[in-house]
Amino acid sequence: MRHFYRTHSSPADVLVVADRFFATLDLSLASSTARTRAFSGALGAMKLSVRAEGGHYTFVEVATDQMGESRLDRNVKKFFVELHKADDPSHTLEASY
């Protein structure tokens, strides 16, 4: 599956958060460049890439080797929440019902 997210954080900051977050899931770093990371482990494999977009946005794209809503895909969405928290630490998540 492919997931994407736009953030106000710099690409370097996104990669720092990604390295820390995915290491806690026992995913090992398979390869890395200045703008990409590839992780693999028991949950599956994924590739994360970041690029500057529109001046003040960073576009984060994650592609997993999983079908449907796997545990890895759910953790990618949790990673996006971590990025959101890094952008706005005072924001609290609330139910909208």
C-alpha atoms as an extended CHARMM CRD file, in Angstrom:
* protein
*
        97  EXT
         1         1  MET       CA              0.0000000000        0.0000000000        0.0000000000  PROA      1               0.0000000000
         2         2  ARG       CA              1.0230000000        3.5820000000       -0.5160000000  PROA      2               0.0000000000
         3         3  HSD       CA              0.4530000000        6.2990000000        2.0420000000  PROA      3               0.0000000000
         4         4  PHE       CA              1.3030000000        9.9870000000        1.9580000000  PROA      4               0.0000000000
         5         5  TYR       CA              1.3290000000       12.9270000000        4.3360000000  PROA      5               0.0000000000
         6         6  ARG       CA              2.2230000000       16.6100000000        4.0860000000  PROA      6               0.0000000000
         7         7  THR       CA              3.9690000000       18.2520000000        7.0150000000  PROA      7               0.0000000000
         8         8  HSD       CA              5.5710000000       21.5620000000        7.9280000000  PROA      8               0.0000000000
         9         9  SER       CA              8.6610000000       19.8020000000        9.3250000000  PROA      9               0.0000000000
        10        10  SER       CA             11.8490000000       19.8090000000        7.2930000000  PROA      10              0.0000000000
        11        11  PRO       CA             12.8100000000       16.6300000000        5.3980000000  PROA      11              0.0000000000
        12        12  ALA       CA             15.7460000000       16.0830000000        7.7850000000  PROA      12              0.0000000000
        13        13  ASP       CA             13.4440000000       16.3230000000       10.8240000000  PROA      13              0.0000000000
        14        14  VAL       CA             11.0170000000       13.8190000000        9.2650000000  PROA      14              0.0000000000
        15        15  LEU       CA             13.8360000000       11.3280000000        8.7500000000  PROA      15              0.0000000000
        16        16  VAL       CA             14.9910000000       11.7140000000       12.3590000000  PROA      16              0.0000000000
        17        17  VAL       CA             11.4570000000       10.9720000000       13.6030000000  PROA      17              0.0000000000
        18        18  ALA       CA             11.2050000000        8.0130000000       11.1800000000  PROA      18              0.0000000000
        19        19  ASP       CA             14.4950000000        6.4950000000       12.3220000000  PROA      19              0.0000000000
        20        20  ARG       CA             13.4120000000        6.7110000000       15.9600000000  PROA      20              0.0000000000
        21        21  PHE       CA              9.7970000000        5.5500000000       15.4050000000  PROA      21              0.0000000000
        22        22  PHE       CA             10.4370000000        2.5300000000       13.1810000000  PROA      22              0.0000000000
        23        23  ALA       CA             13.3370000000        1.3050000000       15.3300000000  PROA      23              0.0000000000
        24        24  THR       CA             10.8380000000        0.8400000000       18.1910000000  PROA      24              0.0000000000
        25        25  LEU       CA              8.8720000000       -1.5820000000       15.9580000000  PROA      25              0.0000000000
        26        26  ASP       CA             11.9110000000       -3.8710000000       15.5550000000  PROA      26              0.0000000000
        27        27  LEU       CA             12.2440000000       -2.8640000000       11.9210000000  PROA      27              0.0000000000
        28        28  SER       CA             15.8420000000       -2.7120000000       10.7920000000  PROA      28              0.0000000000
        29        29  LEU       CA             17.1930000000       -0.0660000000        8.4620000000  PROA      29              0.0000000000
        30        30  ALA       CA             17.8160000000       -1.8360000000        5.1610000000  PROA      30              0.0000000000
        31        31  SER       CA             19.1180000000        1.1810000000        3.2230000000  PROA      31              0.0000000000
        32        32  SER       CA             19.2060000000        4.9290000000        3.4560000000  PROA      32              0.0000000000
        33        33  THR       CA             20.0170000000        7.9760000000        1.3810000000  PROA      33              0.0000000000
        34        34  ALA       CA             19.6540000000       11.6800000000        2.0310000000  PROA      34              0.0000000000
        35        35  ARG       CA             15.9120000000       11.5590000000        1.2520000000  PROA      35              0.0000000000
        36        36  THR       CA             14.8430000000        7.9160000000        1.6370000000  PROA      36              0.0000000000
        37        37  ARG       CA             14.7980000000        5.1210000000        4.1750000000  PROA      37              0.0000000000
        38        38  ALA       CA             13.9890000000        1.4500000000        3.6740000000  PROA      38              0.0000000000
        39        39  PHE       CA             13.0100000000       -0.6620000000        6.6640000000  PROA      39              0.0000000000
        40        40  SER       CA             12.2940000000       -4.3790000000        6.9460000000  PROA      40              0.0000000000
        41        41  GLY       CA             11.3480000000       -6.7970000000        9.6860000000  PROA      41              0.0000000000
        42        42  ALA       CA              8.7370000000       -9.2570000000       10.8790000000  PROA      42              0.0000000000
        43        43  LEU       CA              5.8960000000       -6.8550000000        9.9750000000  PROA      43              0.0000000000
        44        44  GLY       CA              7.0800000000       -6.5250000000        6.3670000000  PROA      44              0.0000000000
        45        45  ALA       CA              9.1200000000       -4.1110000000        4.3060000000  PROA      45              0.0000000000
        46        46  MET       CA              8.5760000000       -0.4580000000        3.5760000000  PROA      46              0.0000000000
        47        47  LYS       CA             10.2170000000        2.4410000000        1.7810000000  PROA      47              0.0000000000
        48        48  LEU       CA              9.8810000000        6.0180000000        3.0070000000  PROA      48              0.0000000000
        49        49  SER       CA             10.7730000000        9.0340000000        0.8880000000  PROA      49              0.0000000000
        50        50  VAL       CA             10.5760000000       12.7570000000        1.6070000000  PROA      50              0.0000000000
        51        51  ARG       CA             10.7710000000       15.7830000000       -0.6530000000  PROA      51              0.0000000000
        52        52  ALA       CA             10.2380000000       19.5060000000       -0.3290000000  PROA      52              0.0000000000
        53        53  GLU       CA              6.9670000000       20.5930000000       -1.8860000000  PROA      53              0.0000000000
        54        54  GLY       CA              5.3800000000       23.9870000000       -2.3500000000  PROA      54              0.0000000000
        55        55  GLY       CA              7.9980000000       25.9450000000       -0.4480000000  PROA      55              0.0000000000
        56        56  HSD       CA              6.9970000000       25.2460000000        3.1470000000  PROA      56              0.0000000000
        57        57  TYR       CA              5.6250000000       21.7060000000        2.9420000000  PROA      57              0.0000000000
        58        58  THR       CA              7.4180000000       18.3780000000        3.0420000000  PROA      58              0.0000000000
        59        59  PHE       CA              5.7480000000       15.5190000000        1.1760000000  PROA      59              0.0000000000
        60        60  VAL       CA              6.2160000000       12.1600000000        2.9270000000  PROA      60              0.0000000000
        61        61  GLU       CA              5.4360000000        9.0060000000        0.9450000000  PROA      61              0.0000000000
        62        62  VAL       CA              5.5380000000        5.4870000000        2.3710000000  PROA      62              0.0000000000
        63        63  ALA       CA              5.1160000000        2.3240000000        0.3100000000  PROA      63              0.0000000000
        64        64  THR       CA              4.7010000000       -1.0290000000        2.0850000000  PROA      64              0.0000000000
        65        65  ASP       CA              4.7740000000       -4.5380000000        0.6570000000  PROA      65              0.0000000000
        66        66  GLN       CA              1.5440000000       -5.4130000000        2.4710000000  PROA      66              0.0000000000
        67        67  MET       CA             -1.9630000000       -5.8240000000        1.0900000000  PROA      67              0.0000000000
        68        68  GLY       CA             -4.9300000000       -4.1570000000        2.7560000000  PROA      68              0.0000000000
        69        69  GLU       CA             -4.8360000000       -2.8290000000        6.2960000000  PROA      69              0.0000000000
        70        70  SER       CA             -1.8690000000       -4.6560000000        7.8150000000  PROA      70              0.0000000000
        71        71  ARG       CA             -0.1490000000       -3.9810000000       11.1380000000  PROA      71              0.0000000000
        72        72  LEU       CA              2.6430000000       -2.2430000000        9.2540000000  PROA      72              0.0000000000
        73        73  ASP       CA              0.1590000000        0.0560000000        7.5070000000  PROA      73              0.0000000000
        74        74  ARG       CA             -1.4770000000        0.9510000000       10.8200000000  PROA      74              0.0000000000
        75        75  ASN       CA              1.9320000000        1.7830000000       12.2500000000  PROA      75              0.0000000000
        76        76  VAL       CA              2.6760000000        4.0140000000        9.2560000000  PROA      76              0.0000000000
        77        77  LYS       CA             -0.4850000000        5.9490000000       10.1350000000  PROA      77              0.0000000000
        78        78  LYS       CA              0.7290000000        6.1850000000       13.7500000000  PROA      78              0.0000000000
        79        79  PHE       CA              3.9950000000        7.5650000000       12.3820000000  PROA      79              0.0000000000
        80        80  PHE       CA              2.0160000000       10.2880000000       10.6070000000  PROA      80              0.0000000000
        81        81  VAL       CA              0.3780000000       11.1500000000       13.9460000000  PROA      81              0.0000000000
        82        82  GLU       CA              3.8780000000       11.4640000000       15.4470000000  PROA      82              0.0000000000
        83        83  LEU       CA              4.7710000000       13.9090000000       12.6670000000  PROA      83              0.0000000000
        84        84  HSD       CA              1.6150000000       15.8740000000       13.4300000000  PROA      84              0.0000000000
        85        85  LYS       CA              2.5500000000       15.9890000000       17.1220000000  PROA      85              0.0000000000
        86        86  ALA       CA              6.0350000000       17.2220000000       16.1960000000  PROA      86              0.0000000000
        87        87  ASP       CA              4.4840000000       20.0560000000       14.1390000000  PROA      87              0.0000000000
        88        88  ASP       CA              2.0160000000       21.0860000000       16.8500000000  PROA      88              0.0000000000
        89        89  PRO       CA              2.8490000000       19.7000000000       20.3230000000  PROA      89              0.0000000000
        90        90  SER       CA             -0.0880000000       21.5080000000       21.9300000000  PROA      90              0.0000000000
        91        91  HSD       CA             -2.6810000000       19.8390000000       19.6790000000  PROA      91              0.0000000000
        92        92  THR       CA             -4.8340000000       17.2000000000       21.3540000000  PROA      92              0.0000000000
        93        93  LEU       CA             -6.6480000000       14.5330000000       19.4180000000  PROA      93              0.0000000000
        94        94  GLU       CA            -10.3640000000       14.3690000000       20.1340000000  PROA      94              0.0000000000
        95        95  ALA       CA            -13.2000000000       12.1920000000       18.9280000000  PROA      95              0.0000000000
        96        96  SER       CA            -15.4070000000       13.9490000000       16.3860000000  PROA      96              0.0000000000
        97        97  TYR       CA            -18.6950000000       12.2210000000       17.1370000000  PROA      97              0.0000000000
